[in-house]
């Protein structure tokens, strides 16, 4: 159980981040939910509170380095610590392929998916070092473990880099009692699907991983004792369209 722990979850307004926040709160942690949509964050906080959990909203655009620093400082002022950081904020764009990608859209995706995670880690790492304890969970993607056409070069680059970021944390910071885990989900039924050039059908979405599956995965990692570092988890739907294909993910 996670009683007495403080968890900060980005991308928590919906999808994987919201599910992870709910699971960590159910396990006893005090959770701080961050994202760019205050209304949805407050709805998630109310849902957690109604279930008996402790939650608060701290809206932030993780691509804004100064804003992240301010929000992190506020969390540390209020709670004195961040025991668990879950970097779940992420975007992709319809104009994702080389034929439509621009330097500006590439920078936008990298700025949220990779730099945003870096800013959050950088903000909490000193107090984790000081306490000789801390856990970072980075949500990557199947596209961060294998090359995939559907997600495009910017998203793929950002998610591969998330893995490198995670493993470098374990390499350098294990001596300080800090652990990091990178989770590579296959297709998950989250709102990001709406940003695909051709969204999948409702029937296909129903066969995907659901946000609660990733919430339970995040909780599993978080509830491991400090001596255990789960370095990475690769998780996918049984009906894995990266193997089987699908009309909306065909090349063209």
Secondary structure, DSSP 8 states (H G I E B T S, - for coil): --TT-EEEESSTTSHHHHHHHHHHHHTT-EEEE--S-HHHHHHHHHHHHHTT-EEEE----TT-HHHHHHHHHHHHHHHS---EEEE------SS-STTT--HHHHHHHHIIIIIHHHHHHHHHHHHHHHHT-EEEEEE--GGGTS--STT-HHHHHHHHHHHHHHHHHHHHHGGGTEEEEEEEE--B-SGGGGGSSS---HHHHHTSB-HHHHHHHHHHHHTS-TT----EEEE--SS-HHHH--GGGS--
